[in-house]
Each structure stands twice: as C-alpha cells, then as structure tokens.
C-alpha cells in the first residue's frame, strides 16, 4: 500500500466556476471548445479531447492564507464532470513529461529538502514514495516542470 493518495481539484472547489462562471480571484471565465486536445484537466486528472468544453481558471492548491499559497492557471471541464476518486493510482500521463514535486509540511510550508524534479518516464509514483518517506511531508504538489502549473496533490494517508 502506498503512503499517499492522489487528489484532483475537488468538485466543491469548482462550484462557483460551474454555477456562476467565477473563479477564486473573482474573474469571470468563459468556456471554449478545445481545438487540439491533451490539456491536463485538474478536475478529473484526464487529458482533454478535441471538441470538449473546457475553461482556464485561477486555482490555489494550498487553502491556507500564508506566503506559500500560490495561485496559477489550470484547465478544468466547463461543466461538472465525474471527477477523480482520490486513490494511490497515478494517472499514466503524469510520466509523459518532466514534473516538479514540491513537498509541504503540515503548517503548510514548503519542505525544500524533499523537493525534486522527475524526468519524463522516470516514475512519479516512485518519487512520491521516496518523498513521503520523510515524516515531515504531509502533501506534495505535482507540477509541470516548464510552466510550473499545478497538476495534482498527493496527500499522506
């Protein structure tokens, strides 16, 4: 059994986006048809498909209001979807490109000694296990290496 579970952006965190078209910073968002596909959807941890309705929103993966809280752009379905069931399963596409894994303590504060870069194909799941071997780590944010966008959160079980 793994020491973590992978979590997407929870449906309740997207309620105002889906109901009112307003995201965390108060910006009004507009849905659009994805013309190319393969956008990383943080609501269900799937890749988009051409023609799907998606929206780009601002999202803060840390809920605590402290200096470690960052807000950045992420794609989600324009309407509520089936979502992602939190589990130890790491979506296969996580290994398709290099990722940055940022570790956080319970405060939450970044725990720099545990942060790492995972090369494409190197295995995000194995890297997460190694990071969670550090007892100070309570959550890890999986991010894209180049854009630094938040992808998902791994939380200690």
C-alpha positions in Angstrom: 0.0 0.0 0.0 1.3 3.5 -0.8 1.8 6.1 1.8 -0.3 8.7 -0.2 -3.4 9.3 -2.2 -3.7 11.5 -5.3 -6.3 14.2 -5.3 -7.7 16.4 -8.0 -9.3 19.8 -7.5 -12.4 18.8 -5.6 -15.9 19.4 -7.2 -16.9 21.7 -4.3 -13.9 24.0 -5.0 -15.2 24.3 -8.6 -18.8 25.0 -7.7 -18.7 28.8 -8.3 -16.9 28.2 -11.7 -19.6 25.8 -12.8 -22.5 27.7 -11.3 -21.6 31.3 -11.8 -18.6 31.3 -14.2 -16.4 32.9 -11.5 -13.1 31.6 -10.2 -11.1 32.0 -7.0 -9.8 35.5 -7.9 -13.2 36.7 -8.8 -12.5 36.6 -12.5 -15.3 35.7 -14.9 -14.4 32.8 -17.0 -15.6 31.7 -20.4 -15.9 28.1 -21.6 -14.4 27.3 -25.0 -14.1 24.3 -27.3 -10.8 22.6 -27.0 -9.4 22.5 -30.6 -6.4 20.4 -30.1 -7.0 18.1 -27.0 -4.4 16.9 -24.5 -4.9 19.7 -22.0 -4.5 18.5 -18.4 -7.8 18.6 -16.7 -7.3 19.1 -13.0 -11.0 18.3 -12.1 -10.7 14.6 -13.2 -7.0 14.2 -13.9 -7.7 13.2 -17.5 -6.4 14.7 -20.7 -8.9 16.8 -22.7 -10.2 15.7 -26.1 -10.7 17.9 -29.2 -14.1 19.5 -29.1 -14.5 19.2 -25.4 -15.8 22.2 -23.4 -13.1 23.4 -21.0 -12.3 26.6 -19.1 -9.0 28.1 -17.9 -9.2 29.3 -14.2 -7.0 30.5 -11.5 -6.5 28.0 -8.7 -4.7 28.0 -5.3 -3.7 24.4 -4.3 -3.0 25.5 -0.7 -6.1 26.7 1.1 -4.1 28.3 4.0 -3.6 32.0 3.6 0.1 32.2 4.1 3.1 33.1 2.0 3.3 29.6 0.5 -0.1 30.0 -1.1 0.2 30.4 -4.9 -2.5 31.0 -7.5 -1.9 29.8 -11.0 -3.7 28.8 -14.2 -5.3 25.4 -14.6 -7.8 23.8 -17.1 -11.0 22.1 -15.9 -14.1 20.9 -17.6 -16.6 23.7 -18.3 -19.4 21.7 -16.6 -19.1 19.5 -13.6 -17.7 16.1 -14.5 -17.4 12.7 -12.8 -14.2 14.0 -11.2 -11.4 11.8 -9.7 -11.7 9.4 -6.9 -8.8 10.0 -4.5 -6.6 7.0 -4.7 -3.0 5.8 -4.8 -3.2 5.5 -8.6 -1.1 7.9 -10.5 -2.5 8.7 -13.9 -0.2 7.3 -16.7 0.1 10.7 -18.4 1.9 12.1 -15.3 5.0 10.2 -16.6 4.8 11.7 -20.1 6.7 14.9 -19.3 9.1 16.1 -16.6 7.4 17.1 -13.3 8.4 19.1 -10.3 7.3 17.6 -7.0 7.0 20.2 -4.2 6.8 18.9 -0.7 4.9 20.7 2.1 4.7 20.3 5.9 1.5 20.4 8.0 1.9 24.2 8.6 1.8 24.2 5.4 5.3 25.4 4.5 7.5 24.2 1.6 9.9 21.5 2.7 12.8 22.1 0.4 14.9 19.1 1.3 12.2 16.8 -0.2 11.5 18.7 -3.4 12.6 17.1 -6.6 12.4 17.0 -10.4 11.2 13.8 -12.0 12.3 13.3 -15.7 9.8 12.1 -18.2 9.4 8.3 -17.9 11.3 8.2 -14.6 8.2 7.5 -12.5 6.2 10.0 -10.5 4.8 7.2 -8.2 8.2 6.0 -7.1 9.4 9.6 -6.5 6.3 10.3 -4.4 7.0 7.2 -2.2 10.5 8.4 -1.6 9.3 11.9 -0.7 6.7 10.6 1.7 9.5 8.6 3.5 10.3 11.9 5.1 8.0 12.2 8.1 7.7 16.0 7.9 6.0 15.8 4.5 2.2 15.9 4.6 1.4 16.8 1.0 3.2 17.0 -2.3 2.2 19.1 -5.3 2.8 17.6 -8.7 3.6 20.4 -11.2 4.6 20.7 -14.8 8.4 21.4 -15.0 8.4 24.1 -17.6 5.2 26.0 -16.9 5.3 25.2 -13.2 1.4 24.8 -13.3 -0.2 22.8 -10.5 -1.3 19.3 -11.8 -2.5 17.4 -8.7 -1.9 16.9 -5.0 -0.6 13.8 -3.2 -1.6 13.7 0.4 -0.2 11.5 3.2 -2.6 8.6 4.1 
